[in-house]
Amino acid sequence: MDINDMRVIVTVLSFVTFVGIWVWAWSRKNQRRFEEAAQLPFQSE
């Protein structure tokens, strides 16, 4: 295993991580929580 193999592995893992975060952020079960969090700055105490 040389440095180019390691680069390929890191690149693939980074891409998989990116896609995982993207799927999590756009999943419907998180949509309501994110909408509530987006409104926090506009709520007065």
Secondary structure, 3 states (H helix, E strand, C coil): CCHHHHHHHHHHHHHHHHHHHHHHHCCHHHHHHHHHHHHHHHCCC
